[in-house]
Amino acid sequence: MRSASKTAARKSGRSAPKGGSTETEIKLRIGDRRALLRQLAGLKAQLIAPRVHEMNTLYDTTDGKLARQAQMLRLRVERVTHGAAAAGKRGKSAGISALLTFKGPSTSLRKGSIKYSNKYSNKGSKKGSKRTPKPASGEHYKVREEHELRIADHEEMPRILEALGLRPWFRYEKFRTTYGLPGIAHLKVEFDETPVGLFLEIEGERGAIDRAAELLGFARSDYIDGSYGALFMKQLGLAHKEAPQNEPTPSSGLPDMVFRKSVRRRRRS
């Protein structure tokens, strides 16, 4: 079953983590999209998977057992954007695909690991504007157990999950483009456009992550090891003491992290 999952993932252009059991990653906040794309071009970054729209839905038991144990079950539905579809770069895989992912507790996050800093604030921002979370000193990478499987029918899978007693409790969306860097094996550099800003998510071995980040002009002090849900929760001021590893739970009262319809339509074009 696992080998079939890996085969499907390779065909989609988005491979499962090596060994299918552990992921190591960090996030970096990006202030200037055009500057980043110029930098990637200068590094001769290779396009691994063209831009897709993702709608991610987290599922849990009615009493939030998974989140309380710092576990996560996510159904991700990917849709090729108009630009990528027009370019015809995904061939037979063009259209809609889905990925079911389970993640265990992080071995790197600890309570209080996400702090606020004005490090990434735009110049000229207004007084009182919301600040951006950044990792505390000494906390660099997020390492989690991960198992994932490509799903053929993205409409049927939610019915199966709900029949098993699981319920959707949080949705977040983003647009993602995936690159590789020459000379750095087993590394993914994923450019994410989210409702809370632009980010790079770099996944691979720690040494490869550090090398890629340095080439892109970042230091370890810039690393963010929280999930998008955690960053969104902090931004809204909804964090509470019971949140495992600073991650949201069904009881956090977190609204969906989604784009306005007009923004989504514009970004899909």
C-alpha positions as a Markdown table, in Angstrom:
| # | Residue | x | y | z |
|---|---|---|---|---|
| 1 | Met | 0.0 | 0.0 | 0.0 |
| 2 | Arg | 2.8 | 2.4 | 0.9 |
| 3 | Ser | 4.6 | 1.7 | -2.4 |
| 4 | Ala | 1.5 | 2.5 | -4.3 |
| 5 | Ser | 1.1 | 5.7 | -2.5 |
| 6 | Lys | 4.7 | 6.7 | -3.4 |
| 7 | Thr | 4.1 | 5.8 | -7.1 |
| 8 | Ala | 1.0 | 8.0 | -7.2 |
| 9 | Ala | 2.9 | 10.8 | -5.5 |
| 10 | Arg | 5.8 | 10.6 | -8.0 |
| 11 | Lys | 3.4 | 10.8 | -10.9 |
| 12 | Ser | 1.8 | 13.9 | -9.5 |
| 13 | Gly | 5.1 | 15.7 | -9.2 |
| 14 | Arg | 4.9 | 15.9 | -5.4 |
| 15 | Ser | 6.8 | 13.0 | -3.8 |
| 16 | Ala | 6.2 | 11.6 | -0.4 |
| 17 | Pro | 8.9 | 12.2 | 2.3 |
| 18 | Lys | 11.8 | 9.9 | 2.1 |
| 19 | Gly | 10.9 | 6.7 | 3.9 |
| 20 | Gly | 7.3 | 7.9 | 4.2 |
| 21 | Ser | 7.6 | 8.5 | 7.9 |
| 22 | Thr | 9.3 | 11.7 | 8.9 |
| 23 | Glu | 9.4 | 15.3 | 7.6 |
| 24 | Thr | 11.8 | 18.1 | 8.6 |
| 25 | Glu | 10.9 | 21.6 | 7.5 |
| 26 | Ile | 11.0 | 25.3 | 8.3 |
| 27 | Lys | 9.1 | 28.3 | 7.0 |
| 28 | Leu | 10.5 | 31.7 | 6.0 |
| 29 | Arg | 8.5 | 34.8 | 5.6 |
| 30 | Ile | 8.8 | 36.6 | 2.3 |
| 31 | Gly | 8.3 | 40.3 | 1.9 |
| 32 | Asp | 8.9 | 40.8 | -1.9 |
| 33 | Arg | 7.5 | 38.2 | -4.3 |
| 34 | Arg | 9.3 | 39.6 | -7.4 |
| 35 | Ala | 12.6 | 39.8 | -5.6 |
| 36 | Leu | 12.2 | 36.1 | -4.5 |
| 37 | Leu | 11.4 | 34.9 | -8.0 |
| 38 | Arg | 14.4 | 36.8 | -9.4 |
| 39 | Gln | 16.6 | 35.2 | -6.7 |
| 40 | Leu | 15.3 | 31.7 | -7.5 |
| 41 | Ala | 16.0 | 32.4 | -11.2 |
| 42 | Gly | 19.5 | 33.5 | -10.3 |
| 43 | Leu | 20.1 | 30.2 | -8.4 |
| 44 | Lys | 18.7 | 28.3 | -11.4 |
| 45 | Ala | 16.0 | 26.8 | -9.3 |
| 46 | Gln | 14.2 | 23.9 | -11.1 |
| 47 | Leu | 10.4 | 23.8 | -11.2 |
| 48 | Ile | 9.3 | 20.5 | -9.6 |
| 49 | Ala | 5.6 | 21.2 | -9.6 |
| 50 | Pro | 3.8 | 24.2 | -11.1 |
| 51 | Arg | 1.5 | 26.4 | -9.2 |
| 52 | Val | -1.6 | 24.8 | -7.7 |
| 53 | His | -4.4 | 26.0 | -5.4 |
| 54 | Glu | -4.7 | 24.0 | -2.2 |
| 55 | Met | -7.7 | 23.7 | 0.0 |
| 56 | Asn | -6.7 | 22.0 | 3.2 |
| 57 | Thr | -9.3 | 20.6 | 5.7 |
| 58 | Leu | -8.3 | 19.2 | 9.1 |
| 59 | Tyr | -10.4 | 16.4 | 10.6 |
| 60 | Asp | -10.7 | 15.3 | 14.2 |
| 61 | Thr | -13.0 | 13.3 | 16.6 |
| 62 | Thr | -15.9 | 15.2 | 18.1 |
| 63 | Asp | -14.0 | 15.6 | 21.3 |
| 64 | Gly | -10.8 | 16.9 | 19.5 |
| 65 | Lys | -8.7 | 13.9 | 20.6 |
| 66 | Leu | -6.2 | 14.1 | 17.7 |
| 67 | Ala | -5.4 | 17.8 | 18.3 |
| 68 | Arg | -5.1 | 17.3 | 22.0 |
| 69 | Gln | -2.4 | 14.7 | 21.3 |
| 70 | Ala | -0.7 | 17.1 | 18.9 |
| 71 | Gln | -1.7 | 14.8 | 15.9 |
| 72 | Met | -3.2 | 16.0 | 12.7 |
| 73 | Leu | -5.3 | 14.4 | 9.9 |
| 74 | Arg | -5.6 | 16.5 | 6.8 |
| 75 | Leu | -7.3 | 16.2 | 3.5 |
| 76 | Arg | -5.7 | 18.4 | 0.8 |
| 77 | Val | -7.4 | 19.1 | -2.5 |
| 78 | Glu | -5.1 | 20.5 | -5.2 |
| 79 | Arg | -6.4 | 22.3 | -8.3 |
| 80 | Val | -4.1 | 23.4 | -11.1 |
| 81 | Thr | -4.2 | 27.2 | -11.6 |
| 82 | His | -5.2 | 28.6 | -14.9 |
| 83 | Gly | -1.7 | 29.7 | -15.8 |
| 84 | Ala | -0.2 | 26.2 | -15.2 |
| 85 | Ala | -3.1 | 24.5 | -17.0 |
| 86 | Ala | -2.7 | 26.8 | -20.0 |
| 87 | Ala | 1.0 | 26.0 | -20.1 |
| 88 | Gly | 0.1 | 22.3 | -20.2 |
| 89 | Lys | 2.9 | 21.4 | -17.8 |
| 90 | Arg | 1.0 | 18.8 | -15.8 |
| 91 | Gly | -0.1 | 16.8 | -18.8 |
| 92 | Lys | -2.4 | 13.9 | -17.9 |
| 93 | Ser | -2.3 | 14.9 | -14.2 |
| 94 | Ala | -3.9 | 18.2 | -14.9 |
| 95 | Gly | -7.1 | 19.0 | -13.0 |
| 96 | Ile | -7.8 | 18.0 | -9.4 |
| 97 | Ser | -5.9 | 15.7 | -7.1 |
| 98 | Ala | -6.1 | 15.0 | -3.4 |
| 99 | Leu | -3.8 | 13.9 | -0.6 |
| 100 | Leu | -4.6 | 12.4 | 2.8 |
| 101 | Thr | -2.0 | 13.1 | 5.4 |
| 102 | Phe | -1.4 | 12.1 | 9.1 |
| 103 | Lys | 1.1 | 13.9 | 11.2 |
| 104 | Gly | 2.3 | 13.0 | 14.7 |
| 105 | Pro | 3.5 | 15.4 | 17.4 |
| 106 | Ser | 6.4 | 17.7 | 16.5 |
| 107 | Thr | 9.7 | 16.8 | 18.2 |
| 108 | Ser | 11.0 | 20.4 | 17.9 |
| 109 | Leu | 8.2 | 22.7 | 19.0 |
| 110 | Arg | 7.7 | 23.5 | 22.6 |
| 111 | Lys | 5.1 | 25.6 | 24.4 |
| 112 | Gly | 6.0 | 29.3 | 23.8 |
| 113 | Ser | 8.2 | 28.6 | 20.8 |
| 114 | Ile | 6.5 | 31.1 | 18.6 |
| 115 | Lys | 7.2 | 34.7 | 19.6 |
| 116 | Tyr | 6.3 | 38.0 | 18.1 |
| 117 | Ser | 8.8 | 40.2 | 16.3 |
| 118 | Asn | 8.7 | 43.2 | 14.0 |
| 119 | Lys | 11.5 | 41.6 | 12.0 |
| 120 | Tyr | 9.3 | 41.0 | 8.9 |
| 121 | Ser | 7.1 | 44.1 | 9.2 |
| 122 | Asn | 6.9 | 46.2 | 6.0 |
| 123 | Lys | 8.6 | 49.6 | 6.1 |
| 124 | Gly | 6.1 | 52.3 | 6.7 |
| 125 | Ser | 3.6 | 50.1 | 8.4 |
| 126 | Lys | 1.0 | 51.8 | 10.5 |
| 127 | Lys | 1.4 | 51.9 | 14.3 |
| 128 | Gly | -0.6 | 49.2 | 15.9 |
| 129 | Ser | -0.4 | 46.8 | 12.9 |
| 130 | Lys | -0.3 | 43.1 | 13.7 |
| 131 | Arg | 3.1 | 41.6 | 14.3 |
| 132 | Thr | 4.5 | 38.5 | 12.7 |
| 133 | Pro | 5.4 | 35.4 | 14.7 |
| 134 | Lys | 9.0 | 34.2 | 14.6 |
| 135 | Pro | 10.6 | 31.2 | 16.3 |
| 136 | Ala | 12.2 | 31.6 | 19.7 |
| 137 | Ser | 16.0 | 31.3 | 20.0 |
| 138 | Gly | 17.3 | 27.8 | 19.8 |
| 139 | Glu | 14.2 | 26.3 | 18.1 |
| 140 | His | 14.9 | 25.9 | 14.4 |
| 141 | Tyr | 13.2 | 23.0 | 12.7 |
| 142 | Lys | 9.9 | 21.3 | 12.8 |
| 143 | Val | 10.3 | 17.5 | 12.7 |
| 144 | Arg | 7.2 | 15.3 | 12.6 |
| 145 | Glu | 6.1 | 11.8 | 11.8 |
| 146 | Glu | 4.2 | 11.9 | 8.5 |
| 147 | His | 2.3 | 9.4 | 6.5 |
| 148 | Glu | 0.4 | 10.3 | 3.3 |
| 149 | Leu | -1.6 | 8.8 | 0.5 |
| 150 | Arg | -2.8 | 10.1 | -2.8 |
| 151 | Ile | -6.6 | 9.9 | -3.1 |
| 152 | Ala | -8.4 | 9.2 | -6.4 |
| 153 | Asp | -11.8 | 10.6 | -5.4 |
| 154 | His | -11.6 | 13.9 | -3.4 |
| 155 | Glu | -15.4 | 14.1 | -3.1 |
| 156 | Glu | -15.8 | 10.6 | -1.6 |
| 157 | Met | -13.0 | 10.8 | 1.0 |
| 158 | Pro | -14.8 | 13.3 | 3.2 |
| 159 | Arg | -17.8 | 11.0 | 3.4 |
| 160 | Ile | -15.6 | 8.1 | 4.5 |
| 161 | Leu | -13.9 | 10.2 | 7.2 |
| 162 | Glu | -17.2 | 11.4 | 8.5 |
| 163 | Ala | -18.7 | 7.9 | 8.5 |
| 164 | Leu | -15.8 | 7.0 | 10.7 |
| 165 | Gly | -16.8 | 9.6 | 13.2 |
| 166 | Leu | -14.4 | 12.3 | 12.2 |
| 167 | Arg | -15.5 | 15.9 | 11.6 |
| 168 | Pro | -13.9 | 18.8 | 9.6 |
| 169 | Trp | -13.0 | 21.6 | 12.0 |
| 170 | Phe | -10.5 | 24.0 | 10.2 |
| 171 | Arg | -9.8 | 24.9 | 6.6 |
| 172 | Tyr | -6.9 | 26.8 | 5.2 |
| 173 | Glu | -6.0 | 27.6 | 1.7 |
| 174 | Lys | -2.9 | 28.6 | -0.2 |
| 175 | Phe | -1.3 | 28.7 | -3.7 |
| 176 | Arg | 1.9 | 26.6 | -3.9 |
| 177 | Thr | 4.7 | 26.4 | -6.4 |
| 178 | Thr | 7.5 | 23.8 | -5.8 |
| 179 | Tyr | 11.1 | 24.2 | -6.7 |
| 180 | Gly | 14.4 | 22.3 | -6.3 |
| 181 | Leu | 17.9 | 23.8 | -6.1 |
| 182 | Pro | 20.8 | 22.5 | -8.2 |
| 183 | Gly | 23.3 | 20.6 | -6.1 |
| 184 | Ile | 21.1 | 20.1 | -3.1 |
| 185 | Ala | 19.5 | 16.6 | -3.2 |
| 186 | His | 16.2 | 15.6 | -1.4 |
| 187 | Leu | 15.1 | 19.2 | -0.9 |
| 188 | Lys | 11.9 | 21.0 | -1.7 |
| 189 | Val | 11.5 | 24.7 | -1.8 |
| 190 | Glu | 7.8 | 25.5 | -1.8 |
| 191 | Phe | 6.6 | 29.1 | -2.4 |
| 192 | Asp | 3.3 | 29.5 | -0.6 |
| 193 | Glu | 0.8 | 32.4 | -1.1 |
| 194 | Thr | -1.5 | 32.4 | 1.9 |
| 195 | Pro | -4.1 | 34.7 | 3.5 |
| 196 | Val | -1.5 | 35.6 | 6.2 |
| 197 | Gly | 1.3 | 36.4 | 3.8 |
| 198 | Leu | 4.0 | 34.9 | 1.5 |
| 199 | Phe | 6.2 | 32.1 | 2.8 |
| 200 | Leu | 8.8 | 29.7 | 1.7 |
| 201 | Glu | 8.5 | 26.2 | 3.2 |
| 202 | Ile | 11.8 | 24.3 | 2.9 |
| 203 | Glu | 11.7 | 20.6 | 3.5 |
| 204 | Gly | 14.7 | 18.2 | 3.5 |
| 205 | Glu | 17.6 | 17.2 | 5.7 |
| 206 | Arg | 18.7 | 19.8 | 8.2 |
| 207 | Gly | 22.0 | 20.5 | 6.4 |
| 208 | Ala | 20.2 | 20.9 | 3.1 |
| 209 | Ile | 17.7 | 23.3 | 4.7 |
| 210 | Asp | 20.4 | 25.4 | 6.1 |
| 211 | Arg | 22.3 | 25.6 | 2.8 |
| 212 | Ala | 19.2 | 26.5 | 0.9 |
| 213 | Ala | 18.2 | 29.2 | 3.4 |
| 214 | Glu | 21.7 | 30.7 | 3.3 |
| 215 | Leu | 21.7 | 30.8 | -0.5 |
| 216 | Leu | 18.3 | 32.6 | -0.3 |
| 217 | Gly | 19.8 | 35.1 | 2.2 |
| 218 | Phe | 18.2 | 33.8 | 5.4 |
| 219 | Ala | 19.7 | 32.9 | 8.8 |
| 220 | Arg | 18.5 | 30.3 | 11.4 |
| 221 | Ser | 17.1 | 33.2 | 13.4 |
| 222 | Asp | 14.6 | 33.7 | 10.5 |
| 223 | Tyr | 13.2 | 30.2 | 10.7 |
| 224 | Ile | 9.6 | 29.7 | 11.6 |
| 225 | Asp | 8.6 | 26.2 | 12.9 |
| 226 | Gly | 4.9 | 26.7 | 13.5 |
| 227 | Ser | 2.1 | 25.6 | 11.2 |
| 228 | Tyr | 0.0 | 28.0 | 9.3 |
| 229 | Gly | -2.9 | 27.4 | 11.7 |
| 230 | Ala | -0.6 | 28.3 | 14.6 |
| 231 | Leu | 0.5 | 31.5 | 12.9 |
| 232 | Phe | -3.1 | 32.4 | 12.1 |
| 233 | Met | -4.2 | 31.7 | 15.6 |
| 234 | Lys | -1.4 | 34.0 | 17.0 |
| 235 | Gln | -2.3 | 36.7 | 14.6 |
| 236 | Leu | -5.9 | 36.7 | 15.7 |
| 237 | Gly | -4.9 | 36.5 | 19.4 |
| 238 | Leu | -6.7 | 33.3 | 19.9 |
| 239 | Ala | -3.9 | 31.3 | 21.6 |
| 240 | His | -4.7 | 29.7 | 24.9 |
| 241 | Lys | -2.8 | 27.7 | 27.5 |
| 242 | Glu | -4.3 | 24.4 | 26.6 |
| 243 | Ala | -3.1 | 24.5 | 23.0 |
| 244 | Pro | -0.7 | 21.6 | 22.5 |
| 245 | Gln | 2.7 | 22.8 | 21.1 |
| 246 | Asn | 1.0 | 26.2 | 20.3 |
| 247 | Glu | -1.1 | 24.5 | 17.6 |
| 248 | Pro | -4.9 | 25.2 | 17.3 |
| 249 | Thr | -7.5 | 22.7 | 18.4 |
| 250 | Pro | -11.2 | 22.4 | 17.6 |
| 251 | Ser | -11.9 | 24.3 | 20.8 |
| 252 | Ser | -9.6 | 27.3 | 19.8 |
| 253 | Gly | -12.5 | 29.0 | 18.1 |
| 254 | Leu | -10.4 | 29.5 | 15.0 |
| 255 | Pro | -12.2 | 30.7 | 11.8 |
| 256 | Asp | -11.2 | 29.3 | 8.4 |
| 257 | Met | -8.0 | 30.8 | 7.0 |
| 258 | Val | -9.3 | 31.5 | 3.4 |
| 259 | Phe | -9.0 | 34.2 | 0.8 |
| 260 | Arg | -11.9 | 36.5 | 0.0 |
| 261 | Lys | -13.6 | 35.3 | -3.2 |
| 262 | Ser | -12.3 | 38.2 | -5.3 |
| 263 | Val | -8.7 | 37.6 | -4.1 |
| 264 | Arg | -9.0 | 33.9 | -4.9 |
| 265 | Arg | -10.3 | 34.5 | -8.4 |
| 266 | Arg | -7.6 | 37.0 | -9.1 |
| 267 | Arg | -4.8 | 34.7 | -7.8 |
| 268 | Arg | -6.1 | 31.7 | -9.8 |
| 269 | Ser | -5.7 | 33.6 | -13.1 |
